[in-house]
Each structure stands twice: as structure tokens, then as C-alpha cells.
């Protein structure tokens, strides 16, 4: 009997590692689908995209900022050839070294595009400020002979930073850090950034008002793809009064208004009218998380998995989101093991989705597909961007903490579903100030921590925002999701694998 039990444990461990490998591979395939090269080759409006490069008698200029911008610049340079007259891109520190030798991320040896690496840990620094001023200068130099191509992707807010005078870089940085630590969403952060900026919120486009055409090429890293907020919308004017009103409300809501520097208060209370620039051109949304999820669904189907998309708009604090995924896994597992009936599953899921709301969830279709998959391995996909309220002094990111909290949530259920594996990772390959994209979760992860740290409570590391050291301590980090900087960014992907009961 003991031998049979030990064999069972070994099989369970082997099954979990196989599931972990499968989820890692699916995640990587999704990331590959949203690399700049893939997105330029498969743009939904390819004809119009190619027309933006067809002004043969004009001089083209390229500026850009974001985690995907080096690869985007390579694609633009190939299309424009000798018509490309000048350029400047602001990209994260270490990008060129990361992709050294990769032709999809290597500009030509004689490239006219200046590359500036800056903003370590996605925080603006003096180099980012200088890069932004150079980009602003390129925009201001435009004439009727010139076409300006603006490359925009996630991370661009930190890489294009020119605070509106008299606000200093240090003042702006302190406010953004405080908001982020308080759990502000990316939308909220970017409204405040725009209100304090001299280039965001359409102001870069205004600087290029004399250009013949202005084209924006955007990869979305924000839920719902609000063009005016991606990288804080430097070429999209969204109304100055509205932005300042929103920014003021956000700062008040997070209890920061009364401690703001006088310079910031004065800028937010300015009432100088501002008109939207009227430059001919187009905005191209090259890609978003839908592209990544479609690829994952296709790959999962090829592997014999039933696949359902829960939502592409998952938001909220990791505490809440982890509880949602635990509850979802528990309900599906109960149904697969005949612990609850079909009608009970419908009732419980209906109640659950009253608590956890997703704007794009097709509830009836989702539940019907869960029911159909009863005898199959089921992959539930979520995507979006969660937040963390920083309350400790640990090291980690939202994806690692989400996976850790999920692991203990599953571990503490009355009937622990062992055939459940969860992956949470950022498509940019970076989770918080760490060298990983995210992590794997499941009851088996919590059990392994308990076995190797019998006197410690692993969940306490989540309370200290120290998820990185939790995962680092498990067999040298075998449950980390590691890709390195991917050269793209379409937010986070969550993969919940619930295997059929045998």
C-alpha cells in the first residue's frame, strides 16, 4: 500500500511538471504572435498600413518609445529604405544587448535612427528626459516635406517624459510611485501623467503640427485599447479640461492632493485653452492581447485541449483576482468530479459573476462550454492587468503574487483539486523589478514549499510582497516563468488548466 501511495505521488509530480511545461509553451507561443515582426506582417488593415509608407516624394522620420519599439523601428526601416531621413527611439535599458544577434531587433549598420536606452525598472530618469526632448525636437522640425512616424507601445510613459514646467522630474516620479504603490490602475496613472506632461495627451502631435502627415503605430498594453491612454497618448488629444479633471479626482481619491507640490497644483489648475492638432494621418492599432489569446487558443486546440476565454479585460487587486480564479477552478473541478450538478454549476457561476464582473464576458456561452468540457482537459484563459497594493518590503511583481495567492487558495480548499495548474505572466517578460515574467501556481506549489520550509507560512511572503523569494526558494526557481525581455507588451496572460478527473 505504501508503495502504491508513493507511486501515486510520483505520478502526480510528473503530471504537474508536464502541465507546467505545457502552459509555459502556450504562453511563449502567444508572445511570439505579438512580436513587432508578426504584427506588422499580419496587421488587419495591411493595405492602409502599406499606403502610409507610399509618399515617395517626402522625407520620413521615425520617433518611438516603449518596450516593443526597437522591433517596430526595424520593420519601419525595412519598408522605408533610403526615404528614412532621421529618427530617435527611447527604449528600456538592456534591450539591444538582450536581442544582440536577432535580425528582427537589429537596425541596419548605417541606420539614421538614434537609439537611447533609459528608464531602468520602468521609471523615468535623466536619460529618458533627454531622449524625450530629442523626440520633441524632431517633431518640432517637421515641414510640408516631412512625414512623421510615431511608434508607441507599453512602457512608453516612462520612456517619453517631459514634465510641464515648473514641475520637476523628481516631483512627477514621486507622485507616480505613490499612486502605483497605492494600487492605482494603469488608466489612472496615465491620466495623471498626461496632466503633468509637456508631450503626452496629444502634445507630441501638436509639436509636429507643420508635418505633411503624422502616422501612429500602436501596440496596446491597456485593457480595452484606449488609444488616448496607451503610453499616455502622445499623439491622441483627449481634451485638456477632461484630463485635468480626471487627474485631480484620482489624486484626491488616493489621498495625495493635500501633499502635492505647489508646481503640480498650479499646472492642474491652469485653464489655458488647448486645441487638438489637425494633422492629416492615421492611427494603426497593430496588436493587442486578442492576438496573443487567439494564438494560444489555436495551439491549445492542436494539443487536444478544450479552450475557453474568460475575459480579455481582467483587472483588480491580485487578492481579489486570485480568489476569483480559485473559486472558478473549484466549481469546474466539482462539476467534473460529479460533486455538483449541471444546474448547480449554472447557479453558482451566475452568483460568482455577480461578484466578479468582466465587461466582455459572455456568461451563458462560457458556462455552456464548461459543461460541454466535462470529460475533457479544459484550459481557461484570462488576460488583462492586475494591481498590487505595496504593503511590504519584499521583491516581486503582480504575476508572481497572483500565482502564489492562487496556490494557497487552492491548497486550503476542502477537496483539493490536484489536477489544476495556473500560469500568470507578463507578455513583456518582466514582472515588477525582477528578471522573470511570472510564475506557476497550484496546490502542488504550496505543498512543495511546506515540505521544504516546514516552519514557515509561504502566504506570509505574499503579504510582504515578496513572491520572488518564495518562488526562488523552490528548487532554484523551477516554477518561475522566464522569457527575458520579449520585445513586446500586450499586458498579462492567465492560463488555468483543469484536467479531467480519472
MARVEX-681581 format. One line per field, with one value per residue (C-alpha): residue in one letter; residue number from 1; x, y, z. Coordinates in Angstrom, 1 decimal, padded with zeros to 4 digits, m for minus. Example, Ala and Ser with C-alpha at 12.3 -4.5 7.8 and 13.67 -1.06 7.14 Angstrom:
// residues 2
type: (a	s)
seq: (1	2)
x: (012.3	013.7)
y: (m004.5	m001.1)
z: (007.8	007.1)
***
This chain:
// residues 502
type: (x	x	x	x	x	x	x	x	x	x	x	x	x	x	x	x	x	x	x	x	x	x	x	x	x	x	x	x	x	x	x	x	x	x	x	x	x	x	x	x	x	x	x	x	x	x	x	x	x	x	x	x	x	x	x	x	x	x	x	x	x	x	x	x	x	x	x	x	x	x	x	x	x	x	x	x	x	x	x	x	x	x	x	x	x	x	x	x	x	x	x	x	x	x	x	x	x	x	x	x	x	x	x	x	x	x	x	x	x	x	x	x	x	x	x	x	x	x	x	x	x	x	x	x	x	x	x	x	x	x	x	x	x	x	x	x	x	x	x	x	x	x	x	x	x	x	x	x	x	x	x	x	x	x	x	x	x	x	x	x	x	x	x	x	x	x	x	x	x	x	x	x	x	x	x	x	x	x	x	x	x	x	x	x	x	x	x	x	x	x	x	x	x	x	x	x	x	x	x	x	x	x	x	x	x	x	x	x	x	x	x	x	x	x	x	x	x	x	x	x	x	x	x	x	x	x	x	x	x	x	x	x	x	x	x	x	x	x	x	x	x	x	x	x	x	x	x	x	x	x	x	x	x	x	x	x	x	x	x	x	x	x	x	x	x	x	x	x	x	x	x	x	x	x	x	x	x	x	x	x	x	x	x	x	x	x	x	x	x	x	x	x	x	x	x	x	x	x	x	x	x	x	x	x	x	x	x	x	x	x	x	x	x	x	x	x	x	x	x	x	x	x	x	x	x	x	x	x	x	x	x	x	x	x	x	x	x	x	x	x	x	x	x	x	x	x	x	x	x	x	x	x	x	x	x	x	x	x	x	x	x	x	x	x	x	x	x	x	x	x	x	x	x	x	x	x	x	x	x	x	x	x	x	x	x	x	x	x	x	x	x	x	x	x	x	x	x	x	x	x	x	x	x	x	x	x	x	x	x	x	x	x	x	x	x	x	x	x	x	x	x	x	x	x	x	x	x	x	x	x	x	x	x	x	x	x	x	x	x	x	x	x	x	x	x	x	x	x	x	x	x	x	x	x	x	x	x	x	x	x	x	x	x	x	x	x	x	x	x	x	x	x	x	x	x	x	x	x	x	x	x	x	x	x	x	x	x	x	x	x	x	x	x	x	x	x	x	x	x	x	x	x)
seq: (1	2	3	4	5	6	7	8	9	10	11	12	13	14	15	16	17	18	19	20	21	22	23	24	25	26	27	28	29	30	31	32	33	34	35	36	37	38	39	40	41	42	43	44	45	46	47	48	49	50	51	52	53	54	55	56	57	58	59	60	61	62	63	64	65	66	67	68	69	70	71	72	73	74	75	76	77	78	79	80	81	82	83	84	85	86	87	88	89	90	91	92	93	94	95	96	97	98	99	100	101	102	103	104	105	106	107	108	109	110	111	112	113	114	115	116	117	118	119	120	121	122	123	124	125	126	127	128	129	130	131	132	133	134	135	136	137	138	139	140	141	142	143	144	145	146	147	148	149	150	151	152	153	154	155	156	157	158	159	160	161	162	163	164	165	166	167	168	169	170	171	172	173	174	175	176	177	178	179	180	181	182	183	184	185	186	187	188	189	190	191	192	193	194	195	196	197	198	199	200	201	202	203	204	205	206	207	208	209	210	211	212	213	214	215	216	217	218	219	220	221	222	223	224	225	226	227	228	229	230	231	232	233	234	235	236	237	238	239	240	241	242	243	244	245	246	247	248	249	250	251	252	253	254	255	256	257	258	259	260	261	262	263	264	265	266	267	268	269	270	271	272	273	274	275	276	277	278	279	280	281	282	283	284	285	286	287	288	289	290	291	292	293	294	295	296	297	298	299	300	301	302	303	304	305	306	307	308	309	310	311	312	313	314	315	316	317	318	319	320	321	322	323	324	325	326	327	328	329	330	331	332	333	334	335	336	337	338	339	340	341	342	343	344	345	346	347	348	349	350	351	352	353	354	355	356	357	358	359	360	361	362	363	364	365	366	367	368	369	370	371	372	373	374	375	376	377	378	379	380	381	382	383	384	385	386	387	388	389	390	391	392	393	394	395	396	397	398	399	400	401	402	403	404	405	406	407	408	409	410	411	412	413	414	415	416	417	418	419	420	421	422	423	424	425	426	427	428	429	430	431	432	433	434	435	436	437	438	439	440	441	442	443	444	445	446	447	448	449	450	451	452	453	454	455	456	457	458	459	460	461	462	463	464	465	466	467	468	469	470	471	472	473	474	475	476	477	478	479	480	481	482	483	484	485	486	487	488	489	490	491	492	493	494	495	496	497	498	499	500	501	502)
x: (000.0	002.8	004.5	001.3	000.9	004.5	003.9	000.8	002.8	005.5	002.9	001.2	004.6	005.3	001.8	002.2	005.6	004.1	001.3	003.8	005.8	002.6	001.5	004.9	005.0	001.5	002.4	005.6	003.6	001.2	004.1	005.6	002.3	002.6	006.2	006.6	007.5	004.4	002.1	003.4	003.1	m000.5	m002.0	m005.8	m005.6	m002.5	m003.4	m003.9	m000.7	001.3	m000.2	001.2	004.7	003.8	004.7	007.7	008.4	008.5	011.2	010.2	011.2	010.7	010.3	009.2	009.0	008.2	009.2	008.3	009.7	013.1	011.5	008.9	011.6	013.3	010.1	009.6	013.2	012.9	009.8	011.2	014.8	016.6	013.4	014.1	015.7	016.1	014.8	015.1	013.7	013.6	013.7	014.4	017.9	019.5	017.2	019.9	022.1	019.1	018.4	022.0	022.2	018.5	017.8	014.2	015.6	018.7	018.7	020.9	024.5	024.0	020.7	019.8	017.7	019.3	018.7	018.6	018.3	016.9	014.2	015.5	012.7	010.2	010.9	011.9	015.4	017.5	018.4	014.6	014.1	016.9	015.5	012.0	013.4	015.2	012.0	010.1	012.7	012.3	008.5	009.0	011.3	008.7	007.7	005.4	008.2	008.1	006.2	006.5	006.0	005.4	005.9	004.1	004.0	003.7	006.3	006.3	005.0	008.3	010.4	008.8	008.9	008.9	007.2	005.3	007.2	007.7	007.1	010.4	011.2	011.7	008.2	006.5	008.3	007.4	003.7	003.6	005.4	002.9	000.0	001.4	002.1	m001.5	m002.8	m003.8	m004.7	m002.7	m005.6	m005.4	m001.6	m001.7	m004.4	m002.1	000.9	m000.8	m001.9	001.6	003.3	004.5	004.5	001.7	m002.0	m001.6	001.1	003.7	001.4	000.9	004.7	004.6	001.8	003.7	004.2	002.7	001.4	001.6	001.2	000.9	001.7	000.5	000.7	m001.8	m000.9	m004.1	m007.4	m009.9	m007.3	m008.0	m005.7	m005.6	m004.1	m001.6	001.9	m000.3	m001.4	001.3	m000.4	m004.0	m005.7	m008.4	m009.4	m007.3	m010.1	m011.3	m007.8	m007.0	m010.4	m009.8	m006.2	m007.4	m010.1	m007.7	m005.2	m007.9	m009.3	m005.8	m005.3	m002.4	m003.9	m003.1	000.6	001.2	003.9	002.7	004.1	001.8	m001.3	m000.7	m000.4	m003.5	m005.5	m004.4	m007.3	m005.4	m007.4	m005.8	m007.0	m006.4	m003.8	m005.3	m002.6	m003.7	m002.7	m003.9	m003.6	m002.9	m003.6	m001.1	m001.9	m003.4	m004.0	m006.6	m003.9	m002.0	m005.1	m006.2	m002.8	m002.9	m006.4	m005.3	m002.2	m004.2	m006.7	m003.8	m002.8	m006.2	m007.3	m010.8	m010.1	m012.4	m011.6	m013.0	m012.1	m009.5	m010.3	m009.2	m008.5	m008.4	m006.2	m004.4	m006.1	m009.5	m008.4	m006.7	m009.9	m011.9	m009.6	m009.6	m013.5	m013.6	m011.2	m013.1	m016.5	m015.2	m013.4	m016.6	m018.6	m016.0	m016.0	m019.8	m019.9	m022.3	m024.9	m025.2	m028.0	m026.0	m022.9	m025.0	m026.4	m023.0	m021.3	m024.1	m023.6	m019.8	m020.1	m022.3	m019.3	m016.5	m017.6	m016.0	m017.3	m016.6	m017.7	m020.4	m021.7	m024.2	m021.7	m018.9	m020.9	m022.2	m018.7	m017.6	m020.5	m019.5	m015.9	m016.8	m014.9	m012.0	m009.0	m010.0	m007.9	m009.5	m007.7	m007.8	m005.9	m005.5	m003.6	m004.0	m002.7	m000.9	m001.1	002.5	002.5	005.8	009.4	009.8	010.6	008.1	005.5	001.8	002.0	004.2	002.0	m001.2	000.2	001.4	m002.0	m003.8	m001.6	m002.6	m006.2	m006.4	m004.3	m006.9	m010.0	m011.8	m011.4	m008.1	m008.2	m004.8	m005.3	m005.2	m002.3	m002.2	000.2	000.3	002.9	003.5	004.0	006.8	008.8	009.2	007.2	007.8	011.5	012.6	014.1	011.1	007.8	005.6	005.1	003.2	000.5	m001.3	m001.8	001.4	003.4	002.2	002.8	006.4	007.0	005.5	007.7	010.9	010.0	008.1	008.2	007.3	004.0	004.5	001.5	003.2	005.6	002.7	001.6	005.2	005.0	007.9	006.7	010.0	011.8	009.0	009.5	013.3	013.4	011.6	014.2	016.1	013.0	011.6	008.1	009.2	008.1	011.3	011.4	013.7	012.6	010.4	010.5	006.7	003.9	000.2	m000.3	m000.6	m001.9	m003.5	m003.8	m005.9	m005.6	m008.2	m007.6	m010.3	m010.9	m009.8)
y: (000.0	002.4	001.7	002.4	005.7	006.7	005.8	008.0	010.9	010.4	010.3	013.4	015.3	014.1	015.2	018.7	019.2	018.2	020.6	023.4	022.7	022.8	026.2	027.7	026.7	028.0	031.3	031.6	030.9	033.7	036.1	035.2	036.1	039.7	040.4	043.5	041.5	039.3	042.2	044.2	041.1	040.4	043.8	043.7	046.9	045.9	047.8	051.1	050.4	050.0	053.2	055.1	054.3	055.3	059.1	058.7	062.4	063.0	062.6	060.2	060.5	057.9	058.5	056.0	054.9	051.7	048.1	047.0	049.9	048.6	045.8	048.2	050.5	047.6	046.9	050.6	051.0	048.0	049.4	053.0	052.3	055.5	057.6	057.4	060.8	060.8	059.2	058.8	056.0	055.6	052.0	050.2	049.7	046.5	046.0	046.0	043.6	041.3	041.0	041.1	038.9	038.7	040.3	041.1	043.6	044.9	048.2	048.5	049.3	052.7	053.5	057.1	056.2	057.2	054.6	055.8	053.2	054.6	054.3	051.3	049.4	051.3	054.6	057.8	059.1	061.9	059.9	059.4	063.1	063.9	061.3	062.7	066.2	064.9	063.3	066.5	068.4	066.0	066.7	070.4	070.3	068.9	070.8	070.1	068.0	065.6	062.6	061.7	058.0	057.6	054.2	053.6	050.6	049.7	051.3	054.4	056.6	056.2	056.5	059.7	062.0	065.8	067.3	070.5	073.4	074.2	070.5	068.7	065.1	064.2	065.6	063.7	060.5	060.7	061.1	058.2	056.0	056.8	056.1	052.8	051.7	052.5	050.2	052.7	051.2	052.0	054.2	056.3	056.5	057.7	060.4	061.9	061.5	063.3	066.2	066.8	066.3	068.5	065.7	063.3	063.6	064.7	067.3	065.5	065.6	069.3	069.8	068.2	070.5	071.5	067.9	066.7	063.6	062.0	058.3	056.5	052.7	051.4	048.1	048.2	047.3	048.6	046.9	047.9	049.5	053.2	054.9	058.1	056.3	053.9	055.3	058.2	059.1	061.4	061.7	061.4	064.5	063.7	067.1	069.1	070.0	066.4	065.1	067.6	067.0	063.2	063.6	065.9	063.4	060.5	062.3	063.2	059.7	058.3	060.9	062.7	066.0	067.8	066.8	067.8	070.3	073.8	073.4	070.4	072.1	075.2	073.1	071.1	074.3	076.1	077.0	077.9	076.6	074.0	072.8	069.4	069.4	068.9	067.0	064.5	060.9	057.7	055.7	052.0	049.6	046.9	044.5	043.8	040.8	039.4	038.5	036.6	034.8	033.7	032.1	030.4	029.0	027.6	026.0	024.6	023.0	021.4	019.8	018.4	020.9	022.4	026.1	029.0	032.7	034.0	037.7	039.9	042.6	041.1	043.9	044.4	043.7	040.4	039.4	039.6	038.2	035.2	034.4	034.5	032.0	029.7	029.8	029.2	026.2	024.8	025.0	023.4	020.7	019.9	019.6	017.3	015.1	015.0	016.8	019.3	019.0	021.0	023.2	023.8	024.8	027.3	028.8	029.1	030.6	033.1	034.1	034.2	036.5	038.9	039.4	039.3	041.3	041.3	043.7	041.3	038.0	036.1	034.3	031.9	030.8	030.4	028.2	026.1	025.5	024.5	022.0	020.6	020.1	017.9	014.8	016.8	018.7	022.4	025.5	028.7	031.9	035.3	038.4	042.0	043.7	043.4	045.7	045.3	047.4	047.5	047.0	045.2	045.5	042.3	041.7	040.5	041.5	041.2	038.0	036.1	037.3	036.3	032.8	032.5	033.6	031.2	028.3	028.8	029.4	026.1	024.4	025.4	024.1	021.2	019.0	020.0	019.7	018.3	018.4	022.2	024.3	028.1	030.4	034.2	036.1	039.4	039.4	041.9	039.2	041.5	041.2	044.1	044.8	041.2	039.1	036.9	037.2	035.5	032.2	028.9	028.2	025.2	023.2	021.3	024.5	025.3	021.7	021.8	025.0	023.4	020.3	022.3	025.0	023.2	026.1	028.9	030.1	030.8	033.0	035.4	036.2	037.4	039.7	041.2	041.5	039.0	036.5	036.4	034.9	032.4	031.0	031.4	029.0	026.2	024.0	027.0	028.7	025.9	027.4	030.8	031.7	033.1	034.5	037.5	040.9	039.8	043.0	043.4	044.1	043.3	043.1	039.8	036.4	033.9	030.3	028.0	024.3	022.0	018.4	015.8	013.5	009.9)
z: (000.0	000.9	m002.5	m004.3	m002.4	m003.3	m006.9	m006.9	m005.6	m008.2	m011.0	m009.6	m009.6	m013.2	m014.3	m012.7	m014.4	m017.7	m017.2	m016.2	m019.4	m021.5	m020.1	m020.5	m024.1	m024.8	m023.2	m025.3	m028.5	m027.5	m027.0	m030.4	m032.1	m030.8	m031.6	m033.8	m036.9	m036.6	m036.0	m039.0	m041.2	m040.0	m039.5	m040.0	m042.2	m044.1	m047.3	m045.4	m043.4	m046.6	m048.0	m045.1	m046.5	m050.1	m050.0	m052.3	m052.6	m048.9	m046.2	m043.4	m039.8	m037.0	m033.3	m030.8	m027.1	m025.5	m024.8	m028.4	m030.2	m031.3	m033.2	m034.6	m035.8	m037.6	m039.5	m040.4	m041.5	m043.9	m045.5	m046.0	m047.0	m048.3	m047.7	m044.0	m043.2	m039.4	m036.2	m032.4	m030.2	m026.4	m025.3	m022.0	m020.6	m021.9	m024.9	m027.6	m025.6	m025.0	m028.7	m029.9	m033.0	m033.6	m037.0	m036.1	m033.5	m035.3	m037.2	m040.2	m039.6	m041.3	m039.6	m039.2	m036.1	m032.8	m030.1	m026.5	m023.6	m020.4	m017.7	m015.6	m013.8	m016.0	m014.1	m016.0	m015.4	m016.8	m019.9	m020.5	m020.1	m022.6	m025.1	m024.9	m025.5	m028.6	m029.8	m029.2	m031.2	m034.2	m034.1	m034.0	m037.0	m039.3	m042.5	m045.5	m046.9	m043.9	m042.7	m039.0	m038.0	m034.2	m032.7	m029.5	m027.1	m023.4	m021.2	m023.3	m020.5	m018.6	m021.8	m023.0	m020.0	m020.2	m017.2	m017.8	m016.3	m013.4	m012.4	m011.9	m012.9	m009.2	m008.3	m011.1	m010.3	m006.6	m007.4	m009.9	m007.4	m004.7	m006.9	m008.1	m004.6	m003.6	m006.3	m009.0	m012.3	m015.5	m016.7	m013.5	m013.7	m017.3	m016.7	m014.0	m016.2	m019.1	m016.9	m015.8	m019.2	m022.0	m024.6	m023.6	m024.3	m027.9	m027.2	m029.3	m032.2	m031.5	m031.7	m035.2	m036.4	m039.6	m040.8	m044.1	m042.4	m038.9	m038.6	m035.2	m035.0	m031.6	m029.7	m026.9	m023.3	m021.7	m021.1	m023.8	m026.0	m025.2	m027.7	m025.7	m022.8	m024.3	m023.4	m022.2	m025.7	m027.0	m030.5	m029.3	m028.0	m025.4	m024.1	m021.7	m019.3	m019.1	m018.4	m015.7	m014.1	m014.1	m012.7	m009.9	m008.9	m008.9	m006.7	m004.3	m004.2	m003.3	m000.6	m002.4	m003.2	000.0	m000.2	m003.8	m004.6	m005.5	m009.0	m009.7	m008.2	m010.3	m013.5	m012.8	m012.1	m015.3	m017.6	m020.7	m023.7	m025.9	m029.3	m030.9	m033.7	m037.2	m039.0	m041.7	m041.0	m039.4	m036.2	m036.6	m033.7	m034.8	m032.0	m028.5	m026.2	m028.5	m031.0	m028.3	m027.0	m030.4	m031.0	m027.6	m028.4	m031.7	m030.2	m027.3	m029.7	m031.6	m028.3	m027.6	m025.0	m024.9	m024.6	m023.3	m023.0	m019.7	m020.4	m022.1	m019.5	m016.2	m013.7	m010.0	m007.0	m007.0	m003.8	m005.4	m008.7	m007.1	m005.1	m008.4	m010.1	m007.1	m007.0	m010.7	m010.5	m007.6	m009.3	m012.5	m010.6	m008.5	m011.7	m013.4	m010.3	m010.1	m006.8	m008.2	m010.9	m014.1	m012.7	m009.5	m011.6	m013.5	m010.3	m008.6	m011.6	m012.1	m008.4	m008.9	m011.9	m009.9	m007.7	m010.3	m013.3	m016.7	m019.3	m022.2	m020.6	m022.5	m019.4	m020.9	m023.6	m021.1	m018.8	m021.7	m022.9	m019.3	m019.3	m022.7	m021.5	m018.5	m019.8	m021.3	m020.2	m020.0	m020.5	m019.3	m020.5	m018.9	m019.8	m018.6	m015.9	m012.1	m009.4	m006.1	m003.1	m001.8	001.9	002.5	001.6	m000.5	m004.1	m006.7	m009.2	m009.7	m011.7	m009.2	m006.3	m008.2	m008.7	m005.1	m003.7	m006.1	m004.9	m001.2	m002.1	m003.9	m001.2	001.5	m000.2	001.5	m001.5	m003.1	m006.9	m007.7	m011.5	m011.5	m012.8	m013.2	m015.0	m014.7	m016.7	m018.4	m022.1	m021.8	m019.9	m016.9	m013.7	m011.3	m010.6	m011.3	m014.1	m014.6	m016.5	m013.8	m012.1	m011.9	m009.3	m007.9	m004.7	m005.6	m005.4	m001.9	m000.8	m002.0	m000.1	003.0	002.6	002.2	004.7	007.4	009.9	007.5	006.1	002.4	002.2	004.6	001.8	m000.4	002.5	002.4	m001.4	m001.5	m004.0	m005.9	m002.9	m002.4	m005.9	m005.8	m002.8	m004.7	m006.4	m007.7	m009.2	m011.3	m011.1	m012.5	m016.0	m017.6	m021.1	m020.7	m022.2	m025.1	m027.2	m027.0	m024.5	m024.5	m020.7	m018.8	m019.6	m017.2	m018.1	m015.8	m016.8	m015.1	m016.1	m016.5	m013.5	m013.7)
***
